């Protein structure tokens, strides 16, 4: 098989680091022998909402709770999140369930607010916010880096290099779909990128089928396909009442649907072993 290399990479490629990187978040190992499942609502909306969802996804088998407090949106008139109050509620859910938490940071000025957040997420819109990446490279927390919806694999991995070159080796990649000519889905999930990145990089990579498709009915099949392509885990949006969600309800699945997703995902992952 022809070896695939990207010459500009030095810290994220397998040539310099042959073994898979495993990132520890509490008792959760990302990139290890177990499947990582991150789930939760697009946005934290209330104490009752986030704690109810957190309890249900933990019962189903989720490892990590996600929830947006700062929400960069295409339109300035859409719900922008609860900001610091949202992070406080996310931490309440963490204390209630014991689940580690992940939330998106949109600006380095907010870093102090994320002191109790276990994983900091860099969203697709900020993937090439190089000053933010360099600052996140100076902290001792795992960073989940989402691929920009118009960026190629070389650019994606180069952004991981920005974080690692500043001193933080704990980078988790996330394929969340790219923008193509297709109009029936929100984006196009690039599963070839998952398989390729597993070959050329030692960093763990997750798949986000919720943002990749934008259609709740497609979350299950694309989760299974992502795992089959070699992803170390999945990141899905779960809401207790998707029709009433303040953001991204159309791509959110219910806790009952999530229960089925976890069961089938674990079977696929075990079969690949």
C-alpha positions in Angstrom: 0.0 0.0 0.0 1.3 3.4 -0.9 2.2 5.5 2.1 0.3 8.8 2.4 2.2 11.6 4.0 1.7 15.4 4.4 5.1 17.0 4.6 4.1 20.1 6.5 2.9 18.0 9.5 5.3 17.0 12.2 3.5 16.6 15.5 0.2 15.1 14.4 1.5 12.5 11.9 2.3 8.9 12.4 5.9 9.2 11.2 6.9 11.1 14.3 4.3 9.3 16.6 3.5 5.7 15.3 1.2 4.8 18.2 -2.3 6.0 18.7 -2.7 8.8 21.1 -5.1 8.1 24.0 -6.5 11.1 25.8 -7.8 10.6 29.4 -10.8 12.6 30.6 -11.5 11.4 34.1 -12.1 7.6 33.6 -12.9 8.0 29.9 -10.2 7.1 27.4 -10.6 8.8 24.0 -8.7 7.0 21.3 -8.3 3.8 23.3 -9.9 0.4 23.0 -13.4 1.6 24.0 -15.9 3.5 22.0 -16.3 7.2 23.1 -19.9 8.5 23.0 -20.5 12.2 23.5 -24.1 13.3 23.6 -26.4 16.1 24.8 -28.4 19.1 23.5 -27.1 21.6 21.0 -27.8 24.4 23.6 -28.2 24.4 27.3 -31.7 25.8 27.8 -32.6 25.3 31.5 -31.5 23.4 34.6 -34.4 21.0 34.2 -33.6 20.3 30.6 -29.8 19.7 30.8 -30.1 17.5 34.0 -32.9 15.4 32.6 -31.0 14.8 29.4 -27.7 14.1 31.2 -29.3 11.4 33.4 -31.0 9.7 30.4 -27.9 9.7 28.2 -25.7 8.3 31.0 -28.2 5.5 31.6 -28.0 4.7 27.9 -24.2 4.6 27.9 -22.9 8.0 27.0 -19.3 8.8 28.3 -19.4 12.6 28.1 -22.1 15.3 28.2 -22.1 18.0 25.6 -24.0 21.3 25.7 -23.6 24.6 24.1 -23.4 27.8 26.3 -21.9 30.1 23.6 -23.6 29.5 20.3 -22.1 31.1 17.1 -25.1 31.2 14.7 -25.3 32.1 11.0 -28.0 34.7 11.8 -27.6 37.3 14.6 -31.3 36.9 15.3 -31.0 33.2 16.3 -30.6 32.0 19.9 -27.0 32.6 20.9 -26.9 30.5 24.0 -27.0 31.3 27.7 -23.3 32.1 28.0 -21.9 31.9 31.5 -25.2 30.8 32.9 -25.3 27.9 30.5 -21.8 26.8 31.7 -23.0 26.9 35.3 -26.0 24.7 34.4 -23.7 22.3 32.5 -21.6 22.0 35.6 -24.6 21.3 37.7 -25.4 18.4 35.4 -21.8 17.2 35.7 -22.1 17.2 39.5 -25.5 15.4 39.3 -24.3 12.6 37.0 -20.6 12.5 37.2 -20.3 12.8 33.4 -17.3 14.9 32.1 -18.5 17.8 30.1 -17.6 19.5 26.8 -18.6 22.9 25.5 -17.6 25.2 22.7 -15.4 28.2 23.3 -15.8 31.0 20.8 -13.2 33.5 22.1 -10.1 33.4 24.3 -11.6 36.1 26.5 -14.0 33.5 27.8 -11.3 31.1 28.9 -11.7 31.8 32.6 -15.3 30.7 32.4 -14.3 27.3 31.3 -12.2 26.3 34.3 -14.6 23.5 35.2 -15.2 22.3 31.6 -13.3 19.1 30.9 -12.9 19.4 27.1 -13.0 22.7 25.2 -14.5 22.5 21.7 -13.4 24.6 18.8 -16.2 24.7 16.3 -16.1 24.6 12.5 -16.4 28.4 12.2 -13.3 28.9 14.4 -11.1 26.1 13.0 -8.8 28.6 11.4 -8.9 31.2 14.3 -5.2 30.8 14.7 -4.8 33.2 17.6 -7.4 31.2 19.5 -5.7 27.9 18.6 -2.3 29.1 19.8 -3.8 30.2 23.1 -5.6 26.9 23.6 -2.2 25.3 23.0 -1.0 26.9 26.2 -3.6 25.3 28.5 -3.7 21.8 30.1 -7.1 20.7 28.8 -8.1 18.4 25.9 -9.2 20.3 22.8 -11.8 18.9 20.4 -11.2 20.5 17.0 -14.0 20.4 14.5 -13.2 20.4 10.8 -14.3 23.6 9.0 -17.1 23.0 6.5 -15.0 24.2 3.5 -11.5 23.0 4.6 -9.5 20.1 3.3 -7.7 17.4 5.4 -4.4 19.1 5.1 -5.8 22.4 6.5 -7.7 20.4 9.2 -4.5 18.7 10.5 -2.5 21.9 10.1 -4.8 23.6 12.6 -4.3 20.7 15.0 -0.5 21.5 14.6 -1.2 25.1 15.8 -2.5 23.8 19.1 0.2 21.1 19.5 3.0 23.4 18.5 2.1 25.7 21.4 2.4 22.9 23.9 -0.9 21.1 24.1 -0.7 17.5 22.7 -4.2 16.6 23.8 -6.1 17.2 20.5 -9.2 15.3 19.5 -10.3 15.7 15.9 -13.9 15.7 14.8 -15.3 15.2 11.3 -18.6 17.1 11.2 -19.3 17.2 7.4 -18.2 19.5 4.6 -20.2 21.8 2.4 -20.9 20.4 -1.1 -23.5 20.9 -3.8 -26.0 18.7 -2.0 -29.1 20.5 -0.7 -31.1 17.8 1.0 -28.6 17.5 3.9 -27.0 20.2 5.9 -23.5 19.1 5.0 -21.9 16.0 3.5 -20.3 13.6 5.9 -16.8 12.8 4.6 -16.1 9.3 5.8 -13.1 9.0 3.6 -11.5 11.7 5.8 -12.0 9.5 8.9 -10.3 6.5 7.3 -7.5 8.6 5.9 -6.8 10.5 9.1 -6.6 7.2 11.0 -3.9 6.2 8.6 -1.8 9.3 8.6 -2.4 10.7 12.1 -2.1 9.3 15.6 -4.8 11.7 17.0 -8.2 10.3 17.9 -11.0 11.3 15.6 -14.7 11.4 16.3 -17.7 11.8 13.9 -20.6 14.2 14.4 -23.5 12.9 12.3 -25.9 15.5 13.7 -24.2 18.5 12.1 -23.0 16.5 9.1 -26.6 15.6 8.0 -28.9 18.1 9.8 -31.6 15.4 9.7 -32.4 13.4 12.8 -33.4 10.2 10.9 -29.9 10.1 9.4 -28.0 10.3 12.7 -28.2 6.6 13.4 -27.0 5.2 10.0 -24.3 7.8 9.8 -23.1 7.1 13.3 -22.8 3.4 12.4 -21.0 4.3 9.1 -18.6 6.6 11.0 -17.7 3.8 13.4 -17.3 1.4 10.6 -14.9 3.8 8.8 -12.6 3.8 11.9 -13.8 6.7 14.1 -12.9 6.4 17.8 -16.3 7.7 18.8 -19.3 9.7 17.9 -20.8 13.1 19.0 -24.5 13.4 18.7 -27.2 15.9 19.7 -29.9 14.6 22.0 -32.9 16.6 23.2 -35.8 15.6 25.3 -38.2 17.6 23.1 -36.5 18.3 19.7 -39.5 20.1 18.3 -39.2 22.7 21.0 -35.4 23.0 21.0 -34.0 26.5 20.8 -31.4 25.4 18.3 -30.9 22.5 15.9 -34.0 20.6 16.9 -34.3 19.1 13.4 -31.0 17.2 13.8 -31.5 16.2 17.4 -32.6 12.7 18.4 -34.7 11.8 21.4 -33.3 9.9 24.5 -35.2 6.8 23.4 -33.6 7.0 19.9 -30.2 7.5 21.5 -30.7 4.4 23.5 -31.0 2.4 20.3 -28.1 4.2 18.7 -25.7 3.3 21.6 -26.7 -0.3 21.5 -26.1 -0.6 17.7 -23.0 1.5 17.8 -21.4 -0.8 20.4 -22.2 -3.8 18.3 -20.5 -2.3 15.3 -17.4 -1.3 17.3 -17.1 -4.7 18.9 -17.4 -6.4 15.5 -14.5 -4.4 14.1 -12.3 -5.5 16.9 
